Amino acid sequence: MRFGNRLFITGASGTLGGPLSEQAASAGWDVYAGFLTHPQGVRAGMPVQLDLRDRDRVLATLLPLRPDVIIHAAVTERSGPGYDEAIRLAARSIAEAARVIGARLIALSTDLVFDGMLPLYDEATLPRPATDSAYGQAKRDAEQLIALADPAALIARTSLIYDFDPANAQVAWMLRAMEQGEPVRLYTDQIRCPIWARNLARVLLELTESDLSGVIHAVGPEPLSRYELGSALLDALGYDSHAHIVPASAPDHLPQRLVLSTQRLEATLRHTSLLTLEQARAAWESRSPL
């Protein structure tokens, strides 16, 4: 099932939004690329500046565009006053607009809605973020706001979104530290399920063909430590990870194991495989299609 040809992407200038808009345009979608402050990051589609915290502006902007599908991939910097409330406001605004317009909504969430106390999380596990995680609590609230405003929406929980790109969030901070002569400290005991941005983009586009609602976990197929991920990314980009990375232990307040089951996702996908880090690197190096 395909819900139409017009796709609005929030956060289209970001780590996920960039490859998502490119792949969607290549697949024949009419892409509207929503951004807030970085138009130069828009790679494909018609740029649309939009502050998602303004619910009236969101609806006024989307109504004339009439997107068939909205993918809410916008991220909020986890710093500064009010960033957590911005997450909630954006979720409510986009979900209400999707319901009014009749658009299919797929909204990104995070594994940090869990506290890491269980060995494995599936979609039936009730969210319980760490008590001191303002981000995790805001994303849990956002999930609830979306489900309430638009019960037909699909919420896709993901994890660390990486790319073999110096500008990627998982890479850029390490390069800054190296440029300043500082060691790159990476946790050997914090385990998550990172996913390649291009792979996740492909997954989301395939999910637009489904009528699934509720929650689905869209993460990489292998649990990795932050140390393993960071080392592999630096090595892929031609750096000697052993010369720069210092193994470290995660602070007690951070969730140390966030492994999400992908059983529902893998039962749904027909054309897309979830790629391990090694497979993603091979695809990136060969520039082969996913």
Contacts in CASP RR format, 6 or more apart in sequence:
PFRMAT RR
TARGET T0000
AUTHOR 0000-0000-0000
METHOD contacts of the structure
MODEL  1
MRFGNRLFITGASGTLGGPLSEQAASAGWDVYAGFLTHPQGVRAGMPVQL
DLRDRDRVLATLLPLRPDVIIHAAVTERSGPGYDEAIRLAARSIAEAARV
IGARLIALSTDLVFDGMLPLYDEATLPRPATDSAYGQAKRDAEQLIALAD
PAALIARTSLIYDFDPANAQVAWMLRAMEQGEPVRLYTDQIRCPIWARNL
ARVLLELTESDLSGVIHAVGPEPLSRYELGSALLDALGYDSHAHIVPASA
PDHLPQRLVLSTQRLEATLRHTSLLTLEQARAAWESRSPL
1 209 0 8 1.000
1 210 0 8 1.000
1 211 0 8 1.000
2 208 0 8 1.000
2 209 0 8 1.000
3 68 0 8 1.000
3 69 0 8 1.000
3 103 0 8 1.000
3 104 0 8 1.000
3 208 0 8 1.000
4 68 0 8 1.000
4 69 0 8 1.000
5 28 0 8 1.000
5 29 0 8 1.000
5 30 0 8 1.000
5 68 0 8 1.000
6 29 0 8 1.000
6 30 0 8 1.000
6 32 0 8 1.000
6 65 0 8 1.000
6 66 0 8 1.000
6 67 0 8 1.000
6 68 0 8 1.000
6 69 0 8 1.000
7 24 0 8 1.000
7 29 0 8 1.000
7 30 0 8 1.000
7 31 0 8 1.000
7 32 0 8 1.000
7 67 0 8 1.000
7 68 0 8 1.000
7 69 0 8 1.000
7 70 0 8 1.000
7 71 0 8 1.000
7 208 0 8 1.000
8 32 0 8 1.000
8 34 0 8 1.000
8 48 0 8 1.000
8 62 0 8 1.000
8 65 0 8 1.000
8 67 0 8 1.000
8 69 0 8 1.000
8 70 0 8 1.000
8 71 0 8 1.000
8 103 0 8 1.000
9 17 0 8 1.000
9 20 0 8 1.000
9 21 0 8 1.000
9 24 0 8 1.000
9 31 0 8 1.000
9 32 0 8 1.000
9 33 0 8 1.000
9 34 0 8 1.000
9 70 0 8 1.000
9 71 0 8 1.000
9 73 0 8 1.000
10 34 0 8 1.000
10 50 0 8 1.000
10 52 0 8 1.000
10 70 0 8 1.000
10 71 0 8 1.000
10 72 0 8 1.000
10 73 0 8 1.000
10 74 0 8 1.000
10 90 0 8 1.000
10 94 0 8 1.000
11 17 0 8 1.000
11 33 0 8 1.000
11 34 0 8 1.000
11 35 0 8 1.000
11 36 0 8 1.000
11 73 0 8 1.000
11 74 0 8 1.000
11 75 0 8 1.000
12 18 0 8 1.000
12 20 0 8 1.000
12 21 0 8 1.000
12 31 0 8 1.000
12 33 0 8 1.000
12 34 0 8 1.000
12 35 0 8 1.000
12 41 0 8 1.000
12 42 0 8 1.000
12 43 0 8 1.000
12 45 0 8 1.000
12 47 0 8 1.000
12 73 0 8 1.000
13 33 0 8 1.000
13 34 0 8 1.000
13 35 0 8 1.000
13 38 0 8 1.000
13 39 0 8 1.000
13 40 0 8 1.000
13 41 0 8 1.000
13 42 0 8 1.000
14 38 0 8 1.000
14 41 0 8 1.000
14 73 0 8 1.000
14 75 0 8 1.000
15 75 0 8 1.000
15 161 0 8 1.000
15 163 0 8 1.000
15 168 0 8 1.000
15 169 0 8 1.000
15 197 0 8 1.000
16 73 0 8 1.000
16 108 0 8 1.000
16 161 0 8 1.000
16 197 0 8 1.000
16 200 0 8 1.000
16 201 0 8 1.000
17 33 0 8 1.000
17 73 0 8 1.000
17 197 0 8 1.000
17 201 0 8 1.000
18 41 0 8 1.000
18 42 0 8 1.000
18 43 0 8 1.000
18 44 0 8 1.000
18 197 0 8 1.000
18 201 0 8 1.000
19 43 0 8 1.000
19 163 0 8 1.000
19 197 0 8 1.000
19 198 0 8 1.000
19 201 0 8 1.000
20 71 0 8 1.000
20 73 0 8 1.000
20 200 0 8 1.000
20 201 0 8 1.000
20 204 0 8 1.000
20 205 0 8 1.000
21 31 0 8 1.000
21 33 0 8 1.000
21 42 0 8 1.000
21 43 0 8 1.000
21 44 0 8 1.000
21 45 0 8 1.000
22 43 0 8 1.000
22 44 0 8 1.000
22 201 0 8 1.000
23 198 0 8 1.000
23 201 0 8 1.000
23 202 0 8 1.000
23 205 0 8 1.000
24 31 0 8 1.000
24 44 0 8 1.000
24 201 0 8 1.000
24 205 0 8 1.000
25 31 0 8 1.000
25 44 0 8 1.000
25 45 0 8 1.000
26 44 0 8 1.000
27 205 0 8 1.000
30 45 0 8 1.000
31 44 0 8 1.000
31 45 0 8 1.000
31 46 0 8 1.000
32 45 0 8 1.000
32 46 0 8 1.000
32 48 0 8 1.000
32 65 0 8 1.000
32 67 0 8 1.000
33 42 0 8 1.000
33 43 0 8 1.000
33 44 0 8 1.000
33 45 0 8 1.000
33 46 0 8 1.000
33 47 0 8 1.000
33 48 0 8 1.000
34 42 0 8 1.000
34 47 0 8 1.000
34 48 0 8 1.000
34 49 0 8 1.000
34 50 0 8 1.000
34 74 0 8 1.000
35 41 0 8 1.000
35 42 0 8 1.000
35 47 0 8 1.000
35 48 0 8 1.000
35 49 0 8 1.000
35 50 0 8 1.000
36 49 0 8 1.000
36 50 0 8 1.000
36 51 0 8 1.000
36 52 0 8 1.000
36 74 0 8 1.000
39 47 0 8 1.000
39 49 0 8 1.000
48 61 0 8 1.000
48 65 0 8 1.000
50 57 0 8 1.000
50 58 0 8 1.000
50 61 0 8 1.000
51 57 0 8 1.000
52 58 0 8 1.000
52 74 0 8 1.000
52 86 0 8 1.000
52 89 0 8 1.000
52 90 0 8 1.000
52 93 0 8 1.000
52 94 0 8 1.000
53 86 0 8 1.000
53 89 0 8 1.000
53 90 0 8 1.000
53 93 0 8 1.000
54 93 0 8 1.000
55 89 0 8 1.000
55 92 0 8 1.000
55 93 0 8 1.000
55 96 0 8 1.000
55 97 0 8 1.000
58 93 0 8 1.000
58 94 0 8 1.000
58 96 0 8 1.000
58 97 0 8 1.000
59 93 0 8 1.000
59 96 0 8 1.000
59 97 0 8 1.000
59 100 0 8 1.000
62 70 0 8 1.000
62 97 0 8 1.000
62 101 0 8 1.000
62 103 0 8 1.000
63 97 0 8 1.000
63 100 0 8 1.000
63 101 0 8 1.000
66 101 0 8 1.000
66 103 0 8 1.000
67 101 0 8 1.000
67 103 0 8 1.000
68 103 0 8 1.000
68 104 0 8 1.000
69 103 0 8 1.000
69 104 0 8 1.000
69 105 0 8 1.000
69 106 0 8 1.000
69 208 0 8 1.000
70 94 0 8 1.000
70 97 0 8 1.000
70 98 0 8 1.000
70 103 0 8 1.000
70 104 0 8 1.000
70 105 0 8 1.000
70 106 0 8 1.000
71 106 0 8 1.000
71 107 0 8 1.000
71 108 0 8 1.000
71 204 0 8 1.000
71 208 0 8 1.000
72 90 0 8 1.000
72 91 0 8 1.000
72 94 0 8 1.000
72 105 0 8 1.000
72 106 0 8 1.000
72 107 0 8 1.000
72 108 0 8 1.000
73 108 0 8 1.000
73 204 0 8 1.000
74 90 0 8 1.000
76 83 0 8 1.000
76 84 0 8 1.000
76 86 0 8 1.000
76 87 0 8 1.000
76 90 0 8 1.000
77 83 0 8 1.000
78 134 0 8 1.000
78 135 0 8 1.000
83 134 0 8 1.000
83 135 0 8 1.000
83 138 0 8 1.000
84 134 0 8 1.000
84 135 0 8 1.000
84 137 0 8 1.000
84 138 0 8 1.000
85 138 0 8 1.000
87 135 0 8 1.000
87 138 0 8 1.000
87 139 0 8 1.000
87 141 0 8 1.000
87 142 0 8 1.000
88 138 0 8 1.000
88 141 0 8 1.000
88 142 0 8 1.000
88 145 0 8 1.000
90 142 0 8 1.000
91 107 0 8 1.000
91 141 0 8 1.000
91 142 0 8 1.000
91 143 0 8 1.000
91 145 0 8 1.000
91 146 0 8 1.000
92 145 0 8 1.000
92 146 0 8 1.000
92 149 0 8 1.000
94 105 0 8 1.000
94 107 0 8 1.000
94 146 0 8 1.000
95 105 0 8 1.000
95 107 0 8 1.000
95 145 0 8 1.000
95 146 0 8 1.000
95 148 0 8 1.000
95 149 0 8 1.000
95 150 0 8 1.000
95 153 0 8 1.000
96 149 0 8 1.000
96 150 0 8 1.000
97 103 0 8 1.000
98 104 0 8 1.000
98 105 0 8 1.000
98 150 0 8 1.000
98 153 0 8 1.000
99 149 0 8 1.000
99 150 0 8 1.000
99 152 0 8 1.000
104 152 0 8 1.000
104 208 0 8 1.000
105 146 0 8 1.000
105 150 0 8 1.000
105 152 0 8 1.000
105 153 0 8 1.000
105 154 0 8 1.000
106 153 0 8 1.000
106 154 0 8 1.000
106 155 0 8 1.000
106 156 0 8 1.000
106 204 0 8 1.000
106 207 0 8 1.000
106 208 0 8 1.000
107 142 0 8 1.000
107 143 0 8 1.000
107 146 0 8 1.000
107 153 0 8 1.000
107 154 0 8 1.000
107 155 0 8 1.000
107 156 0 8 1.000
108 155 0 8 1.000
108 156 0 8 1.000
108 157 0 8 1.000
108 158 0 8 1.000
109 139 0 8 1.000
109 142 0 8 1.000
109 143 0 8 1.000
109 155 0 8 1.000
109 156 0 8 1.000
109 157 0 8 1.000
109 158 0 8 1.000
109 215 0 8 1.000
110 135 0 8 1.000
110 136 0 8 1.000
110 139 0 8 1.000
110 157 0 8 1.000
110 158 0 8 1.000
110 159 0 8 1.000
111 121 0 8 1.000
111 157 0 8 1.000
111 158 0 8 1.000
111 159 0 8 1.000
111 192 0 8 1.000
111 193 0 8 1.000
111 219 0 8 1.000
111 258 0 8 1.000
111 260 0 8 1.000
112 129 0 8 1.000
112 130 0 8 1.000
112 133 0 8 1.000
112 135 0 8 1.000
112 136 0 8 1.000
112 139 0 8 1.000
112 255 0 8 1.000
112 258 0 8 1.000
113 127 0 8 1.000
113 128 0 8 1.000
113 129 0 8 1.000
113 136 0 8 1.000
113 139 0 8 1.000
113 140 0 8 1.000
113 143 0 8 1.000
113 157 0 8 1.000
114 121 0 8 1.000
114 125 0 8 1.000
114 127 0 8 1.000
114 128 0 8 1.000
114 129 0 8 1.000
114 255 0 8 1.000
114 258 0 8 1.000
115 128 0 8 1.000
115 129 0 8 1.000
115 130 0 8 1.000
115 131 0 8 1.000
115 133 0 8 1.000
115 255 0 8 1.000
116 130 0 8 1.000
116 255 0 8 1.000
116 256 0 8 1.000
116 257 0 8 1.000
116 258 0 8 1.000
117 128 0 8 1.000
117 255 0 8 1.000
118 125 0 8 1.000
119 257 0 8 1.000
119 259 0 8 1.000
120 259 0 8 1.000
120 260 0 8 1.000
120 261 0 8 1.000
121 217 0 8 1.000
121 258 0 8 1.000
121 259 0 8 1.000
121 260 0 8 1.000
121 261 0 8 1.000
122 217 0 8 1.000
122 260 0 8 1.000
122 261 0 8 1.000
122 263 0 8 1.000
122 264 0 8 1.000
123 214 0 8 1.000
123 215 0 8 1.000
123 216 0 8 1.000
123 217 0 8 1.000
123 261 0 8 1.000
123 264 0 8 1.000
127 140 0 8 1.000
127 143 0 8 1.000
129 136 0 8 1.000
129 137 0 8 1.000
129 139 0 8 1.000
129 140 0 8 1.000
130 136 0 8 1.000
130 253 0 8 1.000
130 254 0 8 1.000
130 255 0 8 1.000
132 253 0 8 1.000
133 255 0 8 1.000
143 155 0 8 1.000
143 215 0 8 1.000
146 153 0 8 1.000
146 155 0 8 1.000
147 153 0 8 1.000
147 155 0 8 1.000
147 214 0 8 1.000
151 213 0 8 1.000
152 211 0 8 1.000
152 213 0 8 1.000
153 213 0 8 1.000
153 214 0 8 1.000
154 207 0 8 1.000
154 210 0 8 1.000
154 212 0 8 1.000
154 213 0 8 1.000
154 214 0 8 1.000
154 215 0 8 1.000
154 216 0 8 1.000
155 214 0 8 1.000
155 215 0 8 1.000
155 216 0 8 1.000
156 203 0 8 1.000
156 204 0 8 1.000
156 207 0 8 1.000
156 215 0 8 1.000
156 216 0 8 1.000
156 217 0 8 1.000
156 218 0 8 1.000
157 215 0 8 1.000
157 216 0 8 1.000
157 217 0 8 1.000
157 218 0 8 1.000
157 219 0 8 1.000
157 260 0 8 1.000
158 195 0 8 1.000
158 200 0 8 1.000
158 217 0 8 1.000
158 218 0 8 1.000
158 219 0 8 1.000
159 192 0 8 1.000
159 193 0 8 1.000
159 194 0 8 1.000
159 195 0 8 1.000
159 219 0 8 1.000
159 220 0 8 1.000
159 258 0 8 1.000
159 260 0 8 1.000
160 170 0 8 1.000
160 192 0 8 1.000
160 193 0 8 1.000
160 194 0 8 1.000
160 195 0 8 1.000
160 226 0 8 1.000
160 229 0 8 1.000
161 169 0 8 1.000
161 170 0 8 1.000
161 194 0 8 1.000
161 195 0 8 1.000
161 196 0 8 1.000
161 197 0 8 1.000
161 200 0 8 1.000
162 168 0 8 1.000
162 170 0 8 1.000
162 171 0 8 1.000
162 194 0 8 1.000
162 195 0 8 1.000
162 196 0 8 1.000
162 197 0 8 1.000
162 229 0 8 1.000
162 233 0 8 1.000
162 277 0 8 1.000
163 170 0 8 1.000
163 171 0 8 1.000
163 196 0 8 1.000
163 197 0 8 1.000
163 198 0 8 1.000
164 171 0 8 1.000
164 233 0 8 1.000
164 236 0 8 1.000
164 237 0 8 1.000
164 280 0 8 1.000
164 281 0 8 1.000
164 284 0 8 1.000
165 171 0 8 1.000
166 172 0 8 1.000
166 175 0 8 1.000
166 237 0 8 1.000
168 197 0 8 1.000
168 233 0 8 1.000
170 194 0 8 1.000
170 229 0 8 1.000
170 230 0 8 1.000
170 233 0 8 1.000
171 230 0 8 1.000
171 233 0 8 1.000
171 234 0 8 1.000
171 237 0 8 1.000
174 184 0 8 1.000
174 230 0 8 1.000
174 233 0 8 1.000
174 234 0 8 1.000
174 244 0 8 1.000
174 245 0 8 1.000
177 183 0 8 1.000
177 184 0 8 1.000
177 244 0 8 1.000
178 184 0 8 1.000
178 239 0 8 1.000
178 244 0 8 1.000
183 244 0 8 1.000
183 245 0 8 1.000
183 246 0 8 1.000
184 230 0 8 1.000
184 234 0 8 1.000
184 244 0 8 1.000
184 245 0 8 1.000
184 246 0 8 1.000
185 245 0 8 1.000
185 246 0 8 1.000
185 248 0 8 1.000
186 225 0 8 1.000
186 226 0 8 1.000
186 227 0 8 1.000
186 229 0 8 1.000
186 230 0 8 1.000
186 231 0 8 1.000
186 245 0 8 1.000
186 246 0 8 1.000
186 247 0 8 1.000
186 248 0 8 1.000
187 225 0 8 1.000
187 226 0 8 1.000
187 227 0 8 1.000
187 248 0 8 1.000
187 249 0 8 1.000
187 250 0 8 1.000
187 254 0 8 1.000
188 225 0 8 1.000
188 226 0 8 1.000
188 227 0 8 1.000
188 247 0 8 1.000
188 248 0 8 1.000
188 249 0 8 1.000
189 225 0 8 1.000
189 249 0 8 1.000
189 250 0 8 1.000
189 256 0 8 1.000
190 225 0 8 1.000
190 226 0 8 1.000
190 250 0 8 1.000
190 254 0 8 1.000
190 255 0 8 1.000
190 256 0 8 1.000
190 257 0 8 1.000
191 223 0 8 1.000
191 224 0 8 1.000
191 225 0 8 1.000
191 256 0 8 1.000
191 257 0 8 1.000
191 258 0 8 1.000
191 259 0 8 1.000
192 219 0 8 1.000
192 223 0 8 1.000
192 224 0 8 1.000
192 226 0 8 1.000
192 258 0 8 1.000
192 259 0 8 1.000
193 219 0 8 1.000
193 220 0 8 1.000
193 221 0 8 1.000
193 222 0 8 1.000
193 223 0 8 1.000
193 224 0 8 1.000
193 258 0 8 1.000
193 259 0 8 1.000
193 260 0 8 1.000
193 262 0 8 1.000
194 219 0 8 1.000
194 220 0 8 1.000
194 224 0 8 1.000
194 229 0 8 1.000
194 277 0 8 1.000
195 218 0 8 1.000
195 219 0 8 1.000
195 220 0 8 1.000
195 274 0 8 1.000
195 275 0 8 1.000
196 275 0 8 1.000
196 277 0 8 1.000
196 280 0 8 1.000
196 284 0 8 1.000
198 280 0 8 1.000
198 283 0 8 1.000
198 284 0 8 1.000
198 290 0 8 1.000
199 220 0 8 1.000
199 272 0 8 1.000
199 274 0 8 1.000
199 275 0 8 1.000
199 280 0 8 1.000
199 290 0 8 1.000
200 218 0 8 1.000
202 272 0 8 1.000
202 290 0 8 1.000
203 218 0 8 1.000
203 265 0 8 1.000
203 269 0 8 1.000
203 272 0 8 1.000
203 274 0 8 1.000
204 218 0 8 1.000
206 269 0 8 1.000
206 270 0 8 1.000
206 271 0 8 1.000
206 272 0 8 1.000
207 216 0 8 1.000
207 218 0 8 1.000
207 268 0 8 1.000
210 268 0 8 1.000
212 268 0 8 1.000
216 264 0 8 1.000
216 265 0 8 1.000
216 268 0 8 1.000
217 260 0 8 1.000
217 261 0 8 1.000
217 262 0 8 1.000
217 264 0 8 1.000
217 265 0 8 1.000
218 262 0 8 1.000
218 265 0 8 1.000
219 260 0 8 1.000
219 262 0 8 1.000
219 274 0 8 1.000
220 262 0 8 1.000
220 274 0 8 1.000
220 275 0 8 1.000
220 276 0 8 1.000
221 262 0 8 1.000
221 274 0 8 1.000
221 275 0 8 1.000
221 276 0 8 1.000
222 276 0 8 1.000
222 277 0 8 1.000
223 257 0 8 1.000
223 259 0 8 1.000
224 277 0 8 1.000
226 250 0 8 1.000
227 245 0 8 1.000
227 247 0 8 1.000
227 248 0 8 1.000
228 277 0 8 1.000
229 277 0 8 1.000
230 241 0 8 1.000
230 245 0 8 1.000
231 241 0 8 1.000
231 242 0 8 1.000
231 245 0 8 1.000
232 241 0 8 1.000
232 277 0 8 1.000
232 281 0 8 1.000
234 240 0 8 1.000
234 241 0 8 1.000
234 244 0 8 1.000
234 245 0 8 1.000
235 241 0 8 1.000
236 281 0 8 1.000
236 284 0 8 1.000
236 285 0 8 1.000
250 256 0 8 1.000
262 274 0 8 1.000
265 274 0 8 1.000
266 274 0 8 1.000
272 290 0 8 1.000
275 283 0 8 1.000
275 290 0 8 1.000
283 290 0 8 1.000
END
